[in-house]
């Protein structure tokens, strides 16, 4: 009589051990499945990001190709400055006190030959270089009471209330970059700057109008390390001290009739 209950106990114990082993196995499978699912999700996310980047790259290539086909290579080179006024990221500064009377000074910056420089130094060094450049420009803009309106990769659109503030900020930027070039800390980075002033239409936190477009065109005429200003800016700033200009040159600006006199700022004094 006693043996039968003992056998039953042993059988139940064996069954419990088997069930426990089964639960452990199932638990292991669940953990493994969760890990595999997470890995698959990460791969899918990575693929989606790559596809999105590829689509943007293809759009950029087609846009550039069409621009070259329609207007020549020069238009594609200048587009990074010109289009900054239209579709670059809006930084939303307080522009109300800058444009209280509708008149504003616009300064554009652009890195000369940015694509070639990127290819020369590689993506990792380029990202570090751009970050340092961004920090430098923003610091000097703050010091000269300016407001970054928009930025994109290698260029800035900046607003000032006074022409002298804009010119002095441009000089400070060029001198800082020249110092870095002398110490070989900026991989030969050179920036071109254009400045114009006039009435602009303010829509929310953005600025539009022909005077913004003209400032972009003027920047497109500048060479690396150069600051060009329009006649209104030149007239608004007195010669003397650090603010000196050359005799100026007349040039045509795309989208504007007639010829326009541009002046080069002397950044050495």
MARVO-313689 format. One record per residue: y, z, x of N, C-alpha, C, CB in turn; residue in three letters. Coordinates in steps of 0.1 Angstrom, whole numbers, plus 2048, in hexadecimal, padded with zeros to 3 digits. Each point is the difference from the previous one (the first is absolute). Last residue first. Glycine has a CB too. Layout:
N
YZXYZXYZXYZXALA;...
END
This chain:
269
BC465F9AC80B8098027FE80D7F980F7EC803UNK;7D37EE7F980080580E80A80B8037F77EA807UNK;8007F97D17F980C80080080780D7F27F77EEUNK;82B7E37F37FD80480E7FA80E8008137F1809UNK;7EB7E97CF80580D8047FC80280E7FF8097E9UNK;80B7C87FC7F680880780680D8057F47EB807UNK;8187F27CD80480680D7F58098068188007F7UNK;7F27D37E47F880C80380480580E7ED7F87F2UNK;8247E47E380280580D7F980D8028177F5801UNK;7DF7DF7DF80480E80080180580E7F48037EAUNK;80C7CC7F47FC80780D80680E8007FF7E980CUNK;7F27F87C780A80180B7FA80680C8118017EFUNK;7D680B7E48087F480380980380C7FE7F87E8UNK;7D181F80D80E8027FF8087F48047FD819804UNK;7D37EB7FF8038057F280F8027FE7E980A7FFUNK;8077F88337F87FA7F58038067F37EE7FB810UNK;8358018187F680A7FB7F97FA7F480E814808UNK;8117DA8267FC7FF7F27F580A7FD8067E7801UNK;82381F8257F27FB7FD7FE7FE7F17F880C815UNK;82E8028177FE7FB7F37F27FA7FE8187FB7FEUNK;7FC82E8247FB7F27FF7FE7FC7F27F5802816UNK;82582780D7FA7FB7F47FB7F180180E8117F4UNK;80781082D8097F77F97FA7FA7F380A7FB816UNK;7E38357FB8047F38078097F87F87EA80080CUNK;8158377F27F97F47FB8047F48097FF8097E9UNK;8008328158067F48057F77F47FC80B80C813UNK;7F882C7EB7FF7F67F68087F38047FC8117EEUNK;80281A82A7F27FA8007FF7F47F77F7816804UNK;8397F68097F58098037F37F980080D8127F5UNK;8147D07F380380C8097F58098018177FE7F9UNK;7F97DE7DE7FB7FF80D80480D8088027E77FFUNK;7F781A7CB8097FE80B7FA7FE80D81180D7F3UNK;7DD7E87DA7FE80880B80A7FD80B7E78027FBUNK;8157E67DC80180E7FB7FF80980C7F67F97EAUNK;8067D781B80E8047FC80180E7FC8037E97F8UNK;7D280681380980080C80E8047FC7F27EE80AUNK;7F080D7D37FC80C80880980180C7E97FF7F8UNK;81B7DB7ED80580C7F97FD80C8087FD7F57EAUNK;7F27E282780E80180180680D7F98017E7802UNK;7CC81C80D8087F67F980F8028027EE7FE7EFUNK;7E98108358078047F48087F57FA801817809UNK;7D37F581C8097F77FB8078057F37F37ED80AUNK;7EE8248248068047F380A7F57FD7FC819804UNK;7D67EA81F80D7FB7FD8048067F27FD7EB80DUNK;7D881780B80980880780F7FD7FC7EF800813UNK;7F07DA7E17FB80D80380A8088097E97F87FEUNK;82D7E37E47F580080A7FC80E8028087EB80BUNK;8117FE7C780180880D7F47FE80880E8117F4UNK;7F87DC7E08077F980A80080780E80E7F57EEUNK;7E181E7E97F77F58058067F880B7F78007E9UNK;8228228027F68068087F77F58068018167F3UNK;81E7DD7ED80680380D7F680680A8168037F4UNK;7DC7F57DF8027F380880680380D8027F37EBUNK;7FA8327F87F37FC8058017F38087F680B7ECUNK;8318047FF7FD80980B7F27FC80680E8127F5UNK;7FF7D77E48087FB80C7FD80A80C8127F67F1UNK;7DB8157E57FA7F48068077FB80C7F87FA7E9UNK;81C8298007F38058067F97F48067FE8127EFUNK;8287E47F980380680C7F48068078178057F6UNK;7E67E77DF8017F680B80480780D8067EF7EFUNK;7DE82D7EC80C7F98018017F780C80B8127F3UNK;7DE8217FF7FD7F27FF80D7F88027EC8047F1UNK;7F983081480C7F88027FD7F180080A81380DUNK;7DF8207DF7FF7F480880D7F98017E87FE7FAUNK;8098297EB80280480E8007F480A7F58167FAUNK;8197E27D57F880C80380380480E7EE7F97F0UNK;8277DF80D7F78017F57F680B8038027E77FAUNK;8308028197F680B8017F88017F380F80D810UNK;8107CC80C7FC8057F37F580A8028057EA7F5UNK;82480882E7F27FE7FD7FD8067F27FA801819UNK;8317EF80C7FC8067F37F27FC7FD8177FF7F7UNK;7F880483C8067F97F47FB8077F48007EA80CUNK;7F480F82D8058097F68067F87F5805812811UNK;7D67EB81D80A7FA7F780480A7F67F67E9803UNK;7E980F82D8088097F880A7F87F87FD813810UNK;7D17EB81180B7F97F98078097F77F47EB802UNK;7E781582B8078077F680B7F77FA7FA81680BUNK;7D47EC81580C7F97FD8068067F47F77EA809UNK;7E58278208048007F280D7F87FE7F58167FDUNK;7DD7F282780F7FD7FF8037FE7F18007F5817UNK;7D681F80E8057FE7F380F7FE8007EE80F7F7UNK;7F17F982E8097F47FF8057FE7F27F37F6813UNK;7F18307F97F97F48018087F37FE7EC80D7F8UNK;82182480B8007F97F37FA7F280181480D7FAUNK;7F581382B7F98087F67FF7F97F280881480BUNK;80D7E48247F47F97FD7F88087F57FF7F6817UNK;82E8127FC7F58098047F37FA7FC80F8147FEUNK;8177D47F780280280E7F58098058187FE7FDUNK;7EA7FA7D57FB7F480780180280F8077F17EDUNK;80A8307F67F28008007FA7F480880180C7EAUNK;82E7F68117FB80B8087F180180181580C7FBUNK;7FE7D67E78027FB80E7FC80B80A8137F17F9UNK;7ED81A7D97F57F68038017FB80F7FF7FA7E7UNK;8248218097F48088017F47F78048098107EFUNK;8207DB80980080880C7F48088028198017FFUNK;7ED7E77D97FD7F780B80080880D80B7ED7F3UNK;7FF82B7E67F37FB8007FD7F880C8008007E6UNK;82C80F8147F780B8037F17FC8018118107F6UNK;8107D17FA80180280E7F680B8058197F97FFUNK;7EA8007D37FA7F58068008018108067F27ECUNK;81282E7FA7F28027FF7F87F480780480D7EAUNK;82A7EF8147FD80B8097F18037FF8178097FEUNK;7FA7D87E38017FB80E7FB80A80A8137F17F9UNK;7F181D7DA7F57F78027FF7FA80E8027FA7E8UNK;82282380B7F38078017F57F78038098117F0UNK;8217DC8087FF80680E7F3808801819801801UNK;7F27EB7D57FC7F680A7FE80780D80C7EE7F4UNK;7EE82E7DF80A7FB8087FB7F780B80C8157FCUNK;7D87FF7E280D7FF7F980B7FA8087F98147F3UNK;7D07E181080B80980580C7FF7F87F77FE817UNK;7CF7F47EB80D7FF7FA80A80B8067F57F87EAUNK;7DB7E982380780D80080E7FE7FB7F2807814UNK;7D97E27F480C7FD7F980780E7FE7F77EB7F5UNK;7E080383080780A7F780C7F97FA7F981380EUNK;7D37E080E80E7FE7FD80680B7F67FC7E8804UNK;7D580F80C8087FE80C80F7FE7FD7EC7F780BUNK;7F381B7D17FA7FE80D80A80080B7EF7F37F5UNK;8298127E17F37F98007FC7FF80E8047F47EAUNK;8248267F37F97FD80D7F37F97FE80B815809UNK;8297FB7DD7F27FB8007FB7FF80E8057F37EBUNK;82382580C7FD7FB7F27F27FB7FF8187FA7FEUNK;80382B8237F67F58007FD7FC7F17F6809816UNK;83880C7FE7F58027F67F67F580181080D7F1UNK;81B80D8307FA7F57F97F58047F78077F1813UNK;81682880E8038017F27FC7F37F981380F805UNK;7E57FD82A80B7F87FD8037FF7F17FC7F3816UNK;7DE8257FC80C80580880D7F87FD7EF806812UNK;7E87ED7D980480D7FB80D8058087E88057F9UNK;8037D48178067FD7F380680D7FA7F07EC7FCUNK;7F581882B80E7FB8038087FC7F37F77F8816UNK;7DC8167E680780B80580F7FC8037EB80980BUNK;7F57D77E68048097F580980B8067EB7FA7F4UNK;8037E782B80A7FA7F780580A7F57F57E9805UNK;7E882581880C7FE80780B7FB7F77F37FC815UNK;7E18077DB80680D80180D7FF8077E980A802UNK;7FE7CF7FA8058047F380780E8017EC7F37F5UNK;7FF7FC83280C7F87FC8068057F37F77EC80CUNK;7E082680280B80580880D7F97FD7EF805812UNK;7EB7EB7D880380E7FC80B8068077E88037FAUNK;8077D38148087FF7F380480E7FB7F47EA7FBUNK;7F081482B80D7FB8038097FF7F47F67F3813UNK;7DC8197E880880B80780E7FB8037EB80980AUNK;7F87D77E480380A7F680880C8067EA7F97F5UNK;8077E582980B7FB7F780380B7F57F87E8804UNK;7E481F81A80D80280780C7FB7F77F57FD816UNK;7E07FB7D980280F80280D8038067E7803802UNK;80B7CF7F88048077F480380F8027F27EF7F4UNK;8167EC8347F58057F88058097F47F27FF815UNK;8287E680E7FC80E8047F58067F8818803806UNK;7F77CF7F480080280F7FB80F8038137F0802UNK;7F48007D17F47FA8067FF80380F8017EE7EFUNK;8258217FA7F48077FB7F47FA80680C8047EAUNK;81C7E78207FF80C8077F48087FB819801803UNK;7F17D77E77FB7FD80E7FF80D80880B7EA7FFUNK;8078197D57F27FC8007FA7FE80E8057F57E9UNK;82A8158127F780C7FD7F17FC80081280A7F3UNK;81D7E18197F27FC8057F680B7FD80A7F2811UNK;8248217E97FE7F38057F27FD8058197FF806UNK;7FA8267D57FA7FF80D7FD7F18037F68177FEUNK;8317FE7E17F47F98007FB7FF80F8067F27EBUNK;8238247EF7FA7FF80D7F37F97FF80B816807UNK;8277EF7DC7F27FD8017FB80080E8037F17ECUNK;8288237F37FB7FE80D7F17FC7FF81181080BUNK;81F7F47D47F17FF8017FD7FC80E7FE7F97E8UNK;82C81F7F97FD7F980C7F180080281680880BUNK;80B7FA7C77F68078087FE7F780D7F580B7ECUNK;8287FC7E18007FA80D7F78088098187F87FCUNK;7F18157D67F97F38008007F980E8067FE7E8UNK;80B82F80D80A7F57FC7F97F280081380E809UNK;7D38198018088047F580A7F67FB7FD817809UNK;7DB7EC8198057F47F98098047F47EC7F3807UNK;80082D8168037F580A8077F57F97EB80780DUNK;8078207DB80C8038088027F580B7FC8197FCUNK;7DE7E37E880C8017F780C8028087F28097EEUNK;7DF7F482180A7F580380C8017F87ED7F1805UNK;7E782C80D80B8027F780B7F68037FB8197FEUNK;7D27DA80C80A80980480A8037F67FC7F8818UNK;7D57EE7EA8088077F680980B8067ED7FC7F1UNK;7F37DF82080080E80580880A7F77FE7F7817UNK;7E67D87E480C8067FD7FF80F8048057F07EDUNK;7E17E28267FE80D7FA80E8067FE7E980380AUNK;8167C87F87FB80B80880080D7F98097F4814UNK;8057DE7DD7F48067FB7FB80B8097FA7EB7F7UNK;8337FD80C7FA7FD7F37F48087FC8087E9803UNK;81181682780A8047F67FA7FE7F28127F980FUNK;7D57FB81880280E7FF8098047F57FC801819UNK;7FC7D27F57F98057F480080F7FF7F17EC802UNK;8247FD8238067FC7F37F98067F48077EB80CUNK;7E981D82180D8077FD8057FC7F28057FF819UNK;7D37EE7F57FD80E80080D8087FE7ED7FC80FUNK;8127D47F57FD8057F37FE80F8007F67EB7FBUNK;8137F482A80B8087FB7FC8087F38107EF80AUNK;7D17F480C80480A80A80B8097FA7FB7F1813UNK;7F77EA7D47F680A80180380B8097EF7EF7FBUNK;82D7EC8038018087F37F680B8008087EC7F4UNK;7F87F483080B80A8018018097F380C7F080FUNK;7D57EB7F47FC80C80780B80B8007F07F280EUNK;8117E97CA7FE80080F7FD80E8058107ED801UNK;7F58057D080C80280680080081080680D7ECUNK;7D47EA7F380C7FD7F980D8008097F580A7ECUNK;7E08028267FF7F27FB80D7FC7F97E78037FDUNK;8148298128017F780C8007F17FB7F581180FUNK;8038117D180E8018058037F680B8008187F9UNK;7D47EC7F68097F97F780E8008047F08067EEUNK;7F181382B7FD7F28028097F77F77E9806806UNK;81A8297F68067FC80D7FE7F18017FC81680BUNK;7EF7FE7D180E8017FE8077FA80D7FE8147F1UNK;7D37F18108057F57F780F7FF7FE7EA8027F5UNK;8048228247FE7F38078047F57F87ED80A80CUNK;8148207E080A7FF80A7FF7F3808801819802UNK;7DE7F27DE80D7FD7F980B7FE80B7F880D7ECUNK;7DE8008248007F27FC80D7FC7F97E78027FDUNK;81482B80F8017F880C8007F17FC7F581180EUNK;80380F7D180E8008048027F780C8028177F7UNK;7D27EE7FA8087F87F680F8008047EF8077EEUNK;7F481382C7FE7F28038087F77F67E9805808UNK;81782A7F38087FC80C7FE7F18037FD817809UNK;7EA7FB7D480E8017FC8087FB80C7FC8137F0UNK;7D77F18188027F57F780F7FF7FC7E88017F8UNK;8098248218007F48088037F47F87F080B80FUNK;80B81E7DA80C8008088027F38097FF819800UNK;7D97ED7E880B7FD7F780D8008077F480A7EDUNK;7E680382B7FF7F27FD80C7FC7F77E7800802UNK;81382D8078057F980C8007F17FD7F681280FUNK;7F98097CF80E8028028067F980C7FD8167F5UNK;7D47E98058077F87F580F8028017EC8037F1UNK;7FA81782C7FF7F28048077F77F67EA80580BUNK;8128297EB80A7FE80B8007F18047FC818807UNK;7E57F57D980D8007FA80B7FE80B7F88107EEUNK;7DB7F481F8027F47F980E7FF7FA7E77FF7FBUNK;80C8298198017F680A8037F27FA7F180E80FUNK;8058167D480D8028068037F580B7FF8197FBUNK;7D77E87F180A7FC7F680E8018067F18077EDUNK;7EB80982C8007F280080A7FA7F67E8801806UNK;81282E7FB8067FB80D8017F18007F781480CUNK;7F38007D080F8027FF8077FB80D7FC8147F1UNK;7D57EB80D8067F67F780F8017FF7EA8007F3UNK;7FE8208268007F38078067F67F77EB80680CUNK;80F8247E180A80080A8017F38077FC818803UNK;7E37EC7DD80D8007FA80B80080A7F680C7ECUNK;7DD7F88238037F37FB80E7FF7FA7E77FC7FCUNK;80A82E8108027F880C8047F27FD7F180E80DUNK;80180E7D080D8048058047F880C7FC8177F7UNK;7D97E47F98097FA7F780F8038047EF8027EDUNK;7EE81382B8007F180280A7F97F87E8802806UNK;81282C7F38067FE80C8017F18047F7816807UNK;7F17F67D280F8027FE8077FE80D7FC8107EEUNK;7D57EE8148067F57F980F8017FE7EA7FD7F4UNK;7FF82781E8017F580A8057F47F97ED80980CUNK;80B81B7D880B8038098027F580B7FC8197FCUNK;7E07E47E780C7FD7F880C8038097F58067EBUNK;7E18058278017F17FE80D7FD7F97E77FD7FFUNK;80E8308058037FA80D8037F17FF7F281380BUNK;7FF8037CE80E8038038047FB80E7FD8157F2UNK;7D67E68018097F77F880E8038037EE7FF7EEUNK;7F381D8267FF7F38068097F67F97E9804808UNK;8128267E580880180D8007F38077FA818802UNK;7EB7EC7D880E8007FC80980180C7FA80B7EBUNK;7D87F781C8047F37FB80E7FF7FC7E97FD7F8UNK;80582D8158017F780C8047F27FB7EF80D80CUNK;8098127D380C8038078027F780C7FD8187F9UNK;7DC7E47EE80B7FB7F880D8038087F48037EBUNK;7E580E8278007F180180C7FA7F97E87FF802UNK;80F82F7F78057FD80E8027F18037F5816808UNK;7F87F97CE80E8018018067FE80E7FE8107EDUNK;7D37ED80F8077F57F880F8028007EC7FE7F2UNK;7F68238228027F48088087F57F97EB80580BUNK;8078267E080C8018098037F38087FC818801UNK;7DD7EC7E280C8007F880D8008097F380C7EEUNK;
END
